[in-house]
Amino acid sequence: MITFLIRAAIFLVSAFVGLIAADLILEGFTLYWNDWWGILVAVVIFAVLQSILTPWFFKITRRHAEAFVGGIGLLSTFVALLVAVLIPAAGIGIDGPVAWIIGTLIVWLVTAIATWLLPPLFIKKKVAGRRDA
């Protein structure tokens, strides 16, 4: 159970970092910082949808169009962003086709890197905590 919670936390943090990176780098990709609750909603919606859509898209793509398996992360990132933007309570806005395309790439890349780099940090702390106990 603790491992599940650590992985969920890592995924939420990586989603948050990815959205912040796109907000800082890209004109037209906006997190509404005056509404912190909306940003939290956007991060949770994005992270949950991303974690649900990726395996689902993988299963469908592998069965029907295996050549597109490499684009699953980008597709699930795009769809998760689309849903997050469409929900009025989420504090995120994306304006223009360039912001949609480049924003999807930035969020996907930063989220992938963060998801790759964060687990060793948390796992080392968990292992060290078990050794001390």
Backbone as a chain_set.jsonl record, in Angstrom:
{"seq": "MITFLIRAAIFLVSAFVGLIAADLILEGFTLYWNDWWGILVAVVIFAVLQSILTPWFFKITRRHAEAFVGGIGLLSTFVALLVAVLIPAAGIGIDGPVAWIIGTLIVWLVTAIATWLLPPLFIKKKVAGRRDA", "coords": {"N": [[0.826, -1.196, 0.0], [1.965, 1.223, 0.753], [3.866, 1.548, -1.225], [2.215, 1.919, -3.447], [1.051, 4.397, -2.748], [3.335, 5.998, -2.737], [4.058, 5.841, -5.448], [1.783, 7.042, -6.571], [2.035, 9.618, -5.508], [4.447, 10.376, -6.711], [3.626, 10.407, -9.375], [1.704, 12.458, -9.309], [3.318, 14.648, -8.555], [5.087, 14.701, -10.734], [3.293, 15.297, -12.798], [2.47, 17.841, -11.977], [4.914, 19.236, -12.15], [5.375, 19.011, -14.907], [3.186, 20.474, -15.966], [3.72, 23.0, -14.866], [6.174, 23.555, -16.113], [5.388, 23.766, -18.82], [3.722, 25.985, -18.581], [5.569, 27.961, -17.86], [7.348, 27.985, -20.033], [5.901, 28.197, -22.442], [4.028, 30.348, -24.439], [0.603, 30.968, -24.33], [-0.099, 28.69, -23.023], [-1.476, 28.297, -20.029], [-1.477, 28.366, -16.539], [-3.722, 29.17, -14.06], [-2.73, 31.003, -11.663], [-3.831, 32.52, -9.629], [-5.895, 31.053, -8.714], [-5.434, 28.653, -6.828], [-6.71, 26.31, -6.068], [-7.961, 25.504, -8.397], [-5.723, 24.889, -9.956], [-4.764, 22.694, -8.53], [-6.923, 20.952, -8.957], [-6.691, 20.696, -11.752], [-4.176, 19.418, -11.938], [-4.658, 16.978, -10.588], [-6.768, 15.901, -12.134], [-5.468, 15.716, -14.639], [-3.338, 13.931, -13.987], [-4.699, 11.612, -13.092], [-6.262, 10.956, -15.35], [-4.208, 10.582, -17.215], [-2.919, 8.346, -16.119], [-4.896, 6.454, -16.425], [-5.608, 6.516, -19.148], [-3.238, 5.917, -20.595], [-2.495, 3.052, -20.284], [-4.843, 2.019, -21.412], [-4.957, 3.116, -24.029], [-2.594, 1.934, -24.921], [-3.252, -0.802, -24.924], [-5.322, -0.891, -26.86], [-4.004, 0.181, -29.114], [-1.899, -1.596, -29.451], [-3.274, -3.853, -30.161], [-4.632, -3.139, -32.525], [-3.153, -1.315, -34.103], [-0.159, -1.524, -34.206], [2.075, -0.102, -35.033], [1.808, 2.444, -34.063], [2.374, 2.483, -31.373], [4.48, 3.84, -30.118], [3.605, 6.483, -29.906], [1.79, 6.658, -27.872], [2.099, 7.834, -25.319], [2.178, 10.574, -25.938], [-0.365, 10.886, -27.11], [-2.097, 10.184, -24.961], [-1.352, 12.179, -23.166], [-2.181, 14.478, -24.557], [-5.005, 14.038, -24.693], [-5.627, 13.948, -21.951], [-4.911, 16.57, -21.219], [-6.757, 17.96, -22.803], [-9.25, 17.193, -21.66], [-8.851, 18.221, -19.064], [-8.716, 20.963, -19.613], [-11.28, 21.4, -20.554], [-12.872, 21.129, -18.304], [-14.515, 23.251, -16.199], [-13.735, 23.964, -13.547], [-11.055, 23.473, -13.367], [-7.858, 24.944, -13.249], [-6.556, 25.736, -15.736], [-5.541, 26.757, -18.97], [-5.419, 26.611, -22.496], [-4.396, 28.075, -25.402], [-4.717, 28.229, -28.761], [-3.414, 26.442, -31.64], [-0.632, 25.948, -31.774], [0.156, 26.152, -29.102], [-1.228, 23.972, -28.105], [0.001, 21.788, -29.399], [2.845, 22.069, -28.905], [2.689, 22.386, -26.155], [1.651, 19.9, -25.351], [3.851, 18.292, -26.033], [5.858, 19.364, -24.317], [4.756, 18.942, -21.725], [4.483, 16.148, -21.771], [7.199, 15.33, -22.115], [8.55, 16.475, -19.853], [7.082, 15.349, -17.761], [7.61, 12.639, -18.226], [10.406, 12.574, -17.793], [10.529, 13.45, -15.115], [9.059, 11.407, -13.867], [10.803, 9.353, -14.251], [13.113, 10.2, -12.883], [12.342, 10.81, -10.21], [11.506, 8.442, -8.649], [13.904, 7.021, -7.656], [14.761, 8.802, -5.646], [12.669, 8.783, -3.724], [12.556, 6.072, -3.172], [15.09, 5.525, -2.127], [14.913, 6.916, 0.311], [12.887, 5.45, 1.52], [14.064, 2.9, 1.715], [16.26, 3.507, 3.342], [14.862, 4.299, 5.612], [13.695, 1.88, 6.389], [15.956, 0.401, 6.988], [16.904, 1.758, 9.214], [14.919, 1.189, 11.017]], "CA": [[0.0, 0.0, 0.0], [2.842, 2.38, 0.81], [4.464, 1.677, -2.554], [1.176, 2.51, -4.292], [0.939, 5.811, -2.396], [4.549, 6.664, -3.207], [3.949, 5.964, -6.907], [0.756, 8.051, -6.849], [2.634, 10.917, -5.201], [5.423, 10.649, -7.77], [2.908, 10.75, -10.597], [1.115, 13.786, -9.115], [4.406, 15.629, -8.592], [5.586, 14.808, -12.106], [2.269, 16.016, -13.568], [2.555, 19.239, -11.558], [6.145, 19.791, -12.726], [5.162, 19.122, -16.347], [2.279, 21.586, -16.239], [4.436, 24.241, -14.55], [7.165, 23.774, -17.174], [4.687, 24.265, -20.013], [3.251, 27.334, -18.256], [6.717, 28.87, -17.862], [8.051, 27.991, -21.317], [5.073, 28.355, -23.637], [2.989, 31.371, -24.53], [-0.677, 30.365, -24.678], [-0.35, 27.606, -22.065], [-1.597, 29.092, -18.814], [-2.035, 27.916, -15.264], [-4.276, 30.345, -13.4], [-2.095, 30.962, -10.346], [-4.671, 33.153, -8.618], [-6.85, 30.034, -8.278], [-4.613, 27.484, -6.504], [-7.584, 25.138, -6.03], [-8.138, 25.105, -9.791], [-4.487, 24.232, -10.392], [-4.774, 21.373, -7.897], [-7.899, 20.15, -9.705], [-6.099, 20.396, -13.066], [-3.099, 18.429, -11.763], [-5.254, 15.681, -10.245], [-7.487, 15.409, -13.316], [-4.474, 15.322, -15.633], [-2.597, 12.745, -13.535], [-5.597, 10.444, -13.077], [-6.57, 10.591, -16.738], [-2.986, 10.067, -17.837], [-2.658, 6.985, -15.625], [-5.948, 5.561, -16.937], [-5.603, 6.491, -20.61], [-2.031, 5.328, -21.175], [-2.623, 1.603, -20.499], [-5.984, 1.745, -22.282], [-4.496, 3.373, -25.395], [-1.582, 0.93, -25.252], [-3.942, -2.054, -25.231], [-6.026, -0.739, -28.132], [-3.029, 0.385, -30.182], [-1.151, -2.839, -29.661], [-4.152, -4.819, -30.811], [-5.126, -2.73, -33.842], [-2.218, -0.507, -34.903], [1.071, -1.627, -33.428], [3.064, 0.888, -35.474], [1.592, 3.695, -33.342], [2.606, 2.276, -29.941], [5.397, 4.864, -29.624], [2.927, 7.762, -29.694], [0.743, 6.542, -26.854], [2.308, 8.831, -24.277], [1.757, 11.869, -26.459], [-1.814, 10.864, -27.273], [-2.752, 10.224, -23.654], [-1.088, 13.512, -22.617], [-3.07, 15.405, -25.253], [-6.392, 13.817, -24.275], [-5.739, 14.363, -20.55], [-4.919, 18.033, -21.229], [-8.033, 18.386, -23.381], [-10.293, 17.034, -20.649], [-8.576, 19.162, -17.973], [-9.079, 22.305, -20.072], [-12.734, 21.478, -20.713], [-13.533, 21.168, -16.994], [-14.465, 24.655, -15.777], [-13.1, 24.168, -12.238], [-9.602, 23.296, -13.485], [-7.189, 26.215, -13.465], [-5.626, 25.615, -16.858], [-6.054, 27.205, -20.248], [-4.494, 26.447, -23.624], [-4.958, 28.906, -26.457], [-4.061, 28.156, -30.06], [-2.912, 25.126, -32.034], [0.787, 25.799, -31.428], [0.206, 25.886, -27.663], [-1.7, 22.597, -27.891], [1.005, 20.822, -29.881], [4.094, 22.207, -28.149], [2.341, 22.13, -24.751], [1.584, 18.445, -25.18], [5.226, 17.783, -26.063], [6.565, 19.783, -23.103], [4.197, 18.231, -20.56], [4.85, 14.732, -21.907], [8.632, 15.155, -21.895], [8.906, 16.786, -18.464], [6.454, 14.327, -16.919], [8.368, 11.393, -18.398], [11.702, 12.713, -17.117], [10.291, 13.495, -13.665], [8.645, 10.073, -13.433], [12.007, 8.522, -14.298], [14.106, 10.652, -11.914], [11.846, 10.904, -8.836], [11.454, 7.212, -7.847], [15.093, 6.7, -6.846], [14.813, 9.665, -4.468], [11.724, 8.287, -2.736], [12.897, 4.693, -2.808], [16.256, 5.582, -1.238], [14.437, 7.324, 1.62], [12.121, 4.336, 2.069], [15.024, 1.854, 2.071], [17.008, 4.007, 4.501], [13.939, 4.253, 6.757], [13.545, 0.476, 6.818], [17.224, -0.027, 7.593], [16.991, 2.369, 10.54], [13.877, 0.629, 11.897]], "C": [[0.87, 1.259, 0.0], [3.498, 2.611, -0.553], [3.473, 2.316, -3.522], [1.058, 4.007, -4.02], [2.162, 6.605, -2.852], [4.495, 6.859, -4.726], [2.905, 6.999, -7.299], [1.297, 9.448, -6.594], [3.641, 11.324, -6.273], [4.706, 11.081, -9.046], [2.263, 12.126, -10.483], [2.184, 14.878, -9.19], [4.923, 15.8, -10.016], [4.581, 15.532, -13.003], [2.318, 17.508, -13.253], [3.776, 19.907, -12.182], [5.989, 19.97, -14.239], [4.262, 20.294, -16.716], [2.949, 22.932, -15.946], [5.453, 24.559, -15.644], [6.508, 24.341, -18.429], [4.192, 25.689, -19.79], [4.394, 28.344, -18.345], [7.338, 29.043, -19.244], [7.189, 28.511, -22.462], [4.026, 29.45, -23.493], [1.689, 30.686, -24.987], [-1.035, 29.168, -23.806], [-0.327, 28.262, -20.687], [-2.162, 28.284, -17.66], [-2.491, 29.169, -14.551], [-3.857, 30.344, -11.939], [-2.911, 31.643, -9.267], [-5.729, 32.188, -8.066], [-6.078, 28.741, -7.993], [-5.446, 26.209, -6.468], [-7.802, 24.605, -7.452], [-6.908, 24.41, -10.346], [-4.4, 22.836, -9.799], [-5.746, 20.441, -8.62], [-7.33, 19.753, -11.059], [-5.027, 19.32, -12.957], [-3.681, 17.051, -11.487], [-5.979, 15.085, -11.447], [-6.495, 14.914, -14.363], [-3.785, 14.019, -15.229], [-3.468, 11.491, -13.563], [-5.915, 10.004, -14.498], [-5.361, 10.0, -17.45], [-2.736, 8.621, -17.407], [-3.702, 5.987, -16.107], [-5.829, 5.401, -18.454], [-4.402, 5.78, -21.21], [-2.139, 3.815, -21.341], [-3.766, 1.244, -21.448], [-5.594, 1.973, -23.742], [-3.462, 2.348, -25.836], [-2.242, -0.376, -25.686], [-4.624, -1.985, -26.599], [-5.041, -0.63, -29.292], [-2.264, -0.888, -30.485], [-1.982, -3.871, -30.423], [-4.458, -4.438, -32.259], [-4.133, -1.974, -34.71], [-0.874, -0.429, -34.195], [2.133, -0.599, -33.828], [2.958, 2.2, -34.696], [1.848, 3.592, -31.842], [3.504, 3.368, -29.358], [4.743, 6.195, -29.32], [1.881, 7.758, -28.602], [0.888, 7.591, -25.765], [1.856, 10.214, -24.709], [0.238, 11.949, -26.6], [-2.527, 10.96, -25.929], [-2.516, 11.569, -22.967], [-2.024, 14.536, -23.245], [-4.513, 15.264, -24.769], [-6.599, 14.252, -22.817], [-5.74, 15.893, -20.438], [-6.246, 18.573, -21.749], [-9.155, 18.304, -22.352], [-10.097, 18.029, -19.504], [-8.972, 20.587, -18.371], [-10.595, 22.46, -20.165], [-13.491, 21.535, -19.384], [-13.396, 22.583, -16.438], [-13.72, 24.898, -14.455], [-11.585, 24.059, -12.305], [-8.954, 24.623, -13.869], [-6.15, 26.173, -14.559], [-6.315, 26.099, -18.128], [-4.993, 27.037, -21.32], [-5.139, 27.136, -24.814], [-4.129, 28.786, -27.731], [-3.474, 26.793, -30.359], [-1.443, 24.899, -31.688], [0.93, 25.473, -29.947], [-0.258, 24.461, -27.364], [-0.615, 21.587, -28.273], [2.277, 20.882, -29.037], [3.843, 21.95, -26.659], [2.259, 20.646, -24.448], [2.989, 17.851, -25.144], [5.986, 18.125, -24.78], [6.07, 19.001, -21.895], [4.577, 16.76, -20.603], [6.312, 14.509, -21.554], [9.013, 15.386, -20.434], [8.31, 15.757, -17.515], [7.21, 13.004, -17.013], [9.706, 11.458, -17.668], [11.517, 12.71, -15.602], [9.882, 12.127, -13.129], [9.83, 9.114, -13.418], [12.989, 8.888, -13.186], [13.634, 10.632, -10.455], [11.84, 9.588, -8.053], [12.72, 6.877, -7.078], [15.21, 7.563, -5.584], [13.906, 9.145, -3.358], [12.089, 6.894, -2.252], [14.104, 4.665, -1.879], [15.837, 5.968, 0.172], [13.685, 6.178, 2.296], [13.063, 3.224, 2.531], [15.822, 2.27, 3.305], [16.145, 3.981, 5.768], [13.739, 2.845, 7.272], [14.814, -0.049, 7.472], [17.36, 0.516, 9.013], [16.024, 1.727, 11.528], [14.196, -0.751, 12.39]], "O": [[0.551, 2.24, -0.671], [3.662, 3.755, -0.977], [3.855, 3.163, -4.33], [0.973, 4.802, -4.956], [2.039, 7.746, -3.299], [4.848, 7.926, -5.228], [3.107, 7.753, -8.251], [1.047, 10.364, -7.378], [3.68, 12.482, -6.689], [5.138, 12.018, -9.717], [2.268, 12.889, -11.449], [1.973, 15.915, -9.82], [5.17, 16.923, -10.456], [4.979, 16.3, -13.879], [2.221, 18.341, -14.154], [3.679, 21.025, -12.689], [6.428, 20.98, -14.788], [4.541, 21.022, -17.668], [2.766, 23.893, -16.693], [5.577, 25.713, -16.056], [7.017, 25.288, -19.028], [4.235, 26.512, -20.705], [4.208, 29.452, -18.847], [7.801, 30.132, -19.584], [7.692, 29.191, -23.356], [3.243, 29.466, -22.543], [1.704, 29.906, -25.939], [-2.167, 28.687, -23.854], [0.718, 28.726, -20.232], [-3.184, 27.611, -17.788], [-1.732, 30.133, -14.445], [-4.53, 29.765, -11.086], [-2.703, 31.368, -8.085], [-6.379, 32.483, -7.064], [-6.067, 27.834, -8.824], [-4.944, 25.135, -6.803], [-7.823, 23.394, -7.671], [-7.022, 23.457, -11.116], [-4.006, 21.893, -10.486], [-5.428, 19.277, -8.867], [-7.466, 18.602, -11.474], [-4.971, 18.411, -13.785], [-3.25, 16.064, -12.082], [-5.824, 13.9, -11.744], [-6.658, 13.824, -14.911], [-3.664, 13.105, -16.044], [-3.023, 10.433, -14.007], [-5.846, 8.816, -14.814], [-5.483, 9.031, -18.198], [-2.384, 7.775, -18.229], [-3.419, 4.792, -16.189], [-5.937, 4.293, -18.98], [-4.532, 5.106, -22.232], [-1.899, 3.317, -22.441], [-3.668, 0.276, -22.202], [-5.865, 1.129, -24.597], [-3.452, 1.936, -26.996], [-1.848, -0.982, -26.682], [-4.514, -2.913, -27.4], [-5.219, -1.271, -30.328], [-2.014, -1.214, -31.646], [-1.46, -4.65, -31.22], [-4.535, -5.309, -33.126], [-4.255, -1.987, -35.935], [-0.504, 0.613, -33.652], [3.002, -0.268, -33.021], [3.908, 2.983, -34.671], [1.561, 4.539, -31.109], [3.305, 3.779, -28.215], [5.287, 6.973, -28.537], [1.163, 8.741, -28.421], [-0.105, 8.175, -25.334], [1.226, 10.94, -23.94], [-0.371, 12.96, -26.251], [-3.467, 11.742, -25.782], [-3.396, 12.053, -22.256], [-2.596, 15.37, -22.543], [-5.167, 16.262, -24.467], [-7.621, 14.852, -22.486], [-6.497, 16.449, -19.642], [-6.793, 19.53, -21.199], [-9.925, 19.251, -22.195], [-11.066, 18.618, -19.025], [-9.505, 21.332, -17.549], [-11.13, 23.533, -19.886], [-14.648, 21.954, -19.358], [-12.281, 23.061, -16.228], [-13.128, 25.963, -14.281], [-10.896, 24.508, -11.389], [-9.465, 25.339, -14.731], [-4.994, 26.533, -14.341], [-7.509, 25.88, -18.33], [-3.812, 27.288, -21.083], [-6.271, 26.832, -25.19], [-2.969, 29.199, -27.765], [-3.081, 26.066, -29.447], [-1.052, 23.783, -31.346], [1.732, 24.617, -29.573], [0.272, 23.816, -26.459], [-0.356, 20.639, -27.531], [2.732, 19.863, -28.518], [4.685, 21.363, -25.98], [2.741, 20.188, -23.412], [3.279, 16.995, -24.308], [6.678, 17.274, -24.221], [6.868, 18.461, -21.129], [4.952, 16.186, -19.581], [6.636, 13.606, -20.784], [9.725, 14.573, -19.844], [8.968, 15.338, -16.563], [7.425, 12.331, -16.005], [10.094, 10.502, -16.997], [12.264, 12.042, -14.887], [10.317, 11.732, -12.047], [9.844, 8.159, -12.641], [13.627, 8.01, -12.608], [14.452, 10.455, -9.552], [12.152, 9.614, -6.863], [12.619, 6.475, -5.919], [15.708, 7.093, -4.561], [14.312, 9.072, -2.198], [11.949, 6.576, -1.071], [14.142, 3.868, -0.942], [16.352, 5.407, 1.139], [13.827, 5.961, 3.5], [12.882, 2.667, 3.614], [16.031, 1.463, 4.211], [16.634, 3.679, 6.857], [13.624, 2.641, 8.481], [14.752, -0.852, 8.404], [17.864, -0.168, 9.904], [16.276, 1.719, 12.733], [13.41, -1.337, 13.134]]}, "num_chains": 1, "name": "protein.A"}
